[in-house]
Amino acid sequence: MDNDIKKCYHKGDKRDKAIPLNKKYSRIVRKIFARPERADIKWNEVESLILNLGGIIKEGSGSRKRFCLNNTRSTFHEPHPGKELDKGAVKSLRKYLINSGVFNETGSRKL
């Protein structure tokens, strides 16, 4: 396993408050936290959001990707042959973002 994932640290400085997301990332977050779950969220949008939040993404075996964000690790399966997440993956992603402490259950940024 890669050392970055073993350590699972947050890139950048410790932040006292949340940095506002730009319009692109705010739109992605709204889609992730929408009820009922949407099936039109593209995988590349998810990867871009995780990286923008200061996370780390590493290749796993096969189509697996390891995410590390705020000392919280999870493994997700990159969709194929399509590029959109299914509704179950959206639920898992939402739960991961909440558990990592970046968002609350409504999709608002935490401090």
Backbone as JSON, one array per atom type, in Angstrom:
{
  "sequence": "MDNDIKKCYHKGDKRDKAIPLNKKYSRIVRKIFARPERADIKWNEVESLILNLGGIIKEGSGSRKRFCLNNTRSTFHEPHPGKELDKGAVKSLRKYLINSGVFNETGSRKL",
  "N": [[0.85, -1.18, 0.0], [0.47, 2.24, -0.7], [2.45, 4.83, 0.8], [1.26, 7.37, 1.2], [-1.45, 6.78, 1.38], [-1.44, 5.06, 3.57], [-0.73, 6.79, 5.64], [-2.73, 8.68, 5.37], [-3.4, 11.55, 5.33], [-4.43, 14.99, 5.47], [-3.99, 16.98, 2.74], [-2.22, 20.03, 2.54], [-2.59, 22.93, 4.69], [-3.81, 22.87, 8.1], [-7.12, 23.81, 8.51], [-8.97, 26.53, 9.81], [-11.48, 27.26, 9.15], [-14.03, 26.45, 6.76], [-13.23, 26.53, 3.33], [-14.87, 28.28, 0.82], [-16.67, 26.55, -1.76], [-16.26, 26.62, -5.3], [-18.51, 27.44, -8.03], [-18.73, 25.2, -9.75], [-17.99, 22.97, -8.13], [-19.82, 23.22, -6.07], [-22.17, 22.64, -7.4], [-21.77, 19.91, -7.99], [-21.72, 18.85, -5.39], [-24.35, 19.43, -4.57], [-25.7, 17.7, -6.28], [-24.8, 15.23, -5.3], [-25.88, 15.19, -2.72], [-28.58, 15.3, -3.19], [-32.01, 14.28, -2.88], [-34.49, 12.18, -4.18], [-31.7, 9.91, -4.79], [-29.44, 10.72, -7.4], [-28.66, 9.56, -10.71], [-26.85, 10.58, -12.47], [-24.3, 11.46, -11.97], [-21.05, 12.01, -12.75], [-18.06, 10.04, -12.78], [-15.55, 11.33, -13.05], [-16.17, 13.86, -12.09], [-16.51, 13.34, -9.39], [-13.93, 12.47, -8.61], [-12.53, 14.84, -9.12], [-13.75, 16.57, -7.25], [-13.0, 15.37, -4.77], [-10.21, 15.68, -4.87], [-10.09, 18.49, -4.94], [-11.01, 19.09, -2.42], [-8.85, 18.47, -0.97], [-8.13, 15.85, -0.77], [-6.74, 12.52, -1.29], [-6.22, 10.33, -3.99], [-5.79, 7.05, -4.91], [-4.79, 4.38, -7.08], [-6.37, 1.26, -6.96], [-6.71, -2.32, -7.0], [-7.81, -3.59, -10.11], [-10.77, -1.96, -10.93], [-10.89, -0.45, -8.71], [-10.64, 2.39, -6.54], [-8.84, 4.13, -4.13], [-9.78, 6.36, -1.7], [-8.75, 9.06, 0.32], [-9.48, 11.25, 2.79], [-9.29, 13.77, 5.08], [-8.22, 12.04, 7.13], [-9.84, 9.84, 6.8], [-10.57, 6.87, 5.26], [-11.62, 5.18, 2.27], [-12.83, 2.83, -0.13], [-13.72, 2.89, -3.48], [-15.52, 1.8, -6.37], [-14.69, 2.32, -9.61], [-16.97, 3.24, -12.07], [-17.85, 1.27, -14.93], [-18.91, -0.06, -18.07], [-20.0, 2.44, -18.38], [-19.91, 5.94, -17.33], [-21.14, 7.06, -15.19], [-22.1, 7.19, -11.74], [-23.91, 4.69, -9.96], [-27.03, 4.66, -8.09], [-26.63, 3.49, -5.58], [-23.87, 3.77, -5.2], [-23.75, 6.53, -5.04], [-25.06, 6.97, -2.62], [-23.2, 5.76, -0.89], [-20.97, 7.4, -1.33], [-21.94, 9.86, -0.41], [-22.26, 9.23, 2.32], [-19.58, 8.76, 2.95], [-18.45, 11.34, 2.59], [-19.75, 12.71, 4.63], [-18.88, 11.25, 6.9], [-16.18, 11.8, 6.77], [-16.07, 14.3, 7.73], [-16.28, 16.62, 6.27], [-18.65, 17.57, 5.18], [-22.0, 18.19, 6.4], [-25.04, 16.36, 7.12], [-26.87, 17.53, 5.42], [-25.46, 18.46, 3.32], [-24.09, 20.79, 3.66], [-21.1, 22.69, 4.19], [-18.81, 21.83, 6.76], [-17.16, 23.39, 9.53]],
  "CA": [[0.0, 0.0, 0.0], [1.23, 3.47, -0.83], [2.64, 5.54, 2.07], [0.28, 8.46, 1.33], [-2.72, 6.21, 1.83], [-1.24, 4.54, 4.93], [-0.76, 7.93, 6.57], [-4.05, 9.27, 5.16], [-3.39, 12.89, 5.88], [-5.08, 16.03, 4.68], [-3.01, 17.84, 2.06], [-2.37, 21.45, 2.85], [-2.58, 23.33, 6.09], [-5.04, 22.7, 8.87], [-7.97, 24.97, 8.25], [-9.85, 26.92, 10.88], [-12.84, 27.33, 8.63], [-14.18, 25.87, 5.43], [-13.04, 27.4, 2.17], [-16.06, 28.12, -0.03], [-16.5, 25.85, -3.02], [-16.69, 27.41, -6.45], [-19.81, 27.05, -8.59], [-18.64, 23.85, -10.3], [-17.98, 21.98, -7.05], [-21.1, 23.35, -5.36], [-23.16, 21.91, -8.21], [-21.52, 18.48, -7.79], [-22.16, 18.51, -4.03], [-25.82, 19.43, -4.57], [-26.13, 16.47, -6.94], [-24.51, 14.1, -4.4], [-26.76, 15.23, -1.55], [-29.99, 15.37, -3.61], [-32.89, 13.15, -2.58], [-33.84, 10.88, -4.23], [-30.36, 9.89, -5.36], [-29.36, 10.91, -8.85], [-27.83, 8.6, -11.42], [-26.16, 11.3, -13.54], [-23.06, 12.02, -11.44], [-19.93, 11.4, -13.47], [-16.94, 9.64, -11.95], [-14.49, 12.34, -13.08], [-16.59, 14.94, -11.2], [-16.25, 12.89, -8.02], [-12.49, 12.54, -8.4], [-12.16, 16.26, -9.08], [-14.22, 17.11, -5.97], [-12.16, 14.84, -3.69], [-8.91, 16.35, -4.96], [-10.28, 19.89, -4.59], [-11.18, 19.15, -0.97], [-7.56, 18.16, -0.35], [-8.01, 14.41, -0.61], [-5.79, 11.73, -2.07], [-6.83, 9.21, -4.71], [-4.79, 6.08, -5.38], [-5.31, 3.25, -7.82], [-6.42, -0.03, -6.31], [-6.69, -3.39, -7.99], [-8.95, -3.53, -11.02], [-11.4, -0.64, -11.05], [-11.01, 0.17, -7.38], [-9.89, 3.6, -6.23], [-8.79, 4.41, -2.69], [-9.9, 7.77, -1.35], [-8.35, 9.44, 1.66], [-9.87, 12.64, 3.02], [-9.38, 14.08, 6.52], [-7.93, 10.83, 7.91], [-10.89, 8.86, 6.57], [-10.29, 6.11, 4.04], [-12.68, 4.37, 1.69], [-12.55, 2.31, -1.47], [-14.86, 2.97, -4.39], [-15.36, 1.11, -7.64], [-14.91, 3.22, -10.75], [-17.96, 2.62, -12.95], [-17.5, 0.97, -16.31], [-18.38, 0.76, -19.14], [-20.52, 3.81, -18.29], [-19.09, 6.85, -16.53], [-21.96, 7.62, -14.12], [-22.28, 6.39, -10.54], [-25.27, 4.25, -9.72], [-27.6, 5.29, -6.91], [-25.99, 2.92, -4.4], [-22.55, 4.4, -5.07], [-23.98, 7.91, -4.61], [-25.33, 6.89, -1.18], [-21.92, 5.47, -0.22], [-20.14, 8.59, -1.44], [-22.52, 10.84, 0.51], [-21.91, 8.79, 3.67], [-18.14, 8.98, 3.11], [-18.2, 12.78, 2.75], [-20.22, 13.06, 5.97], [-17.98, 10.63, 7.88], [-14.86, 12.44, 6.72], [-16.19, 15.56, 8.45], [-16.24, 17.76, 5.36], [-20.02, 18.04, 5.01], [-22.98, 17.61, 7.32], [-26.0, 15.5, 6.41], [-27.63, 18.28, 4.42], [-24.56, 18.85, 2.25], [-23.43, 22.06, 3.97], [-19.72, 22.54, 4.64], [-18.54, 21.96, 8.18], [-15.96, 24.16, 9.83]],
  "C": [[0.89, 1.23, 0.0], [1.31, 4.2, 0.52], [1.64, 6.66, 2.27], [-1.05, 7.94, 1.87], [-2.58, 5.66, 3.24], [-1.36, 5.67, 5.95], [-2.12, 8.6, 6.54], [-4.15, 10.63, 5.82], [-4.12, 13.84, 4.95], [-3.99, 16.87, 4.05], [-3.26, 19.28, 2.46], [-2.38, 21.7, 4.34], [-3.88, 22.96, 6.77], [-5.85, 23.97, 8.71], [-8.86, 25.26, 9.44], [-11.3, 26.98, 10.42], [-12.86, 26.8, 7.2], [-13.94, 26.92, 4.36], [-14.24, 27.2, 1.26], [-15.73, 27.38, -1.32], [-16.93, 26.76, -4.16], [-17.98, 26.81, -7.02], [-19.81, 25.6, -9.1], [-18.75, 22.8, -9.2], [-19.25, 22.05, -6.22], [-22.2, 22.58, -6.09], [-23.0, 20.4, -8.02], [-22.01, 18.05, -6.41], [-23.68, 18.48, -3.94], [-26.35, 18.16, -5.21], [-25.92, 15.26, -6.02], [-25.5, 14.04, -3.25], [-28.25, 15.33, -1.91], [-30.74, 14.1, -3.21], [-34.07, 13.23, -3.53], [-32.5, 10.96, -4.96], [-30.42, 10.01, -6.88], [-28.42, 9.88, -9.46], [-27.07, 9.26, -12.57], [-24.87, 11.96, -13.06], [-21.89, 11.27, -12.08], [-18.75, 11.14, -12.52], [-15.85, 10.72, -11.91], [-14.86, 13.57, -12.23], [-16.29, 14.6, -9.75], [-14.76, 12.98, -7.71], [-12.02, 13.98, -8.28], [-12.56, 16.89, -7.75], [-13.33, 16.65, -4.83], [-10.8, 15.53, -3.7], [-9.01, 17.82, -4.55], [-10.45, 20.07, -3.1], [-9.9, 18.8, -0.22], [-7.34, 16.68, -0.14], [-6.95, 13.8, -1.51], [-6.56, 10.61, -2.74], [-5.7, 8.33, -5.23], [-5.48, 4.94, -6.09], [-5.29, 2.01, -6.92], [-6.33, -1.11, -7.36], [-7.96, -3.32, -8.85], [-9.47, -2.11, -11.15], [-11.54, 0.07, -9.72], [-10.12, 1.4, -7.26], [-9.96, 3.81, -4.72], [-8.81, 5.91, -2.48], [-9.45, 7.97, 0.08], [-8.64, 10.93, 1.81], [-10.05, 12.85, 4.51], [-9.24, 12.83, 7.39], [-9.03, 9.78, 7.81], [-10.64, 8.2, 5.23], [-11.52, 5.35, 3.57], [-12.25, 3.91, 0.31], [-13.84, 2.37, -2.28], [-14.51, 2.27, -5.69], [-15.68, 2.08, -8.76], [-15.88, 2.55, -11.72], [-17.42, 2.38, -14.35], [-18.54, 0.01, -16.85], [-18.93, 2.19, -19.12], [-19.64, 4.66, -17.38], [-19.85, 7.42, -15.34], [-22.05, 6.64, -12.96], [-23.72, 5.91, -10.47], [-25.75, 4.81, -8.38], [-26.99, 4.76, -5.61], [-24.62, 3.54, -4.14], [-22.69, 5.85, -4.61], [-24.26, 7.94, -3.11], [-24.04, 6.66, -0.4], [-21.01, 6.69, -0.22], [-20.64, 9.67, -0.48], [-22.12, 10.49, 1.96], [-20.42, 9.02, 3.95], [-17.82, 10.46, 3.34], [-18.67, 13.27, 4.12], [-19.26, 12.52, 7.03], [-16.59, 11.25, 7.9], [-14.88, 13.81, 7.39], [-16.17, 16.8, 7.57], [-17.62, 18.4, 5.21], [-20.9, 17.48, 6.11], [-24.02, 16.87, 6.48], [-26.84, 16.23, 5.37], [-26.76, 18.71, 3.24], [-23.89, 20.19, 2.48], [-22.02, 21.78, 4.49], [-19.64, 22.69, 6.15], [-17.31, 22.82, 8.36], [-14.83, 23.25, 10.19]]
}
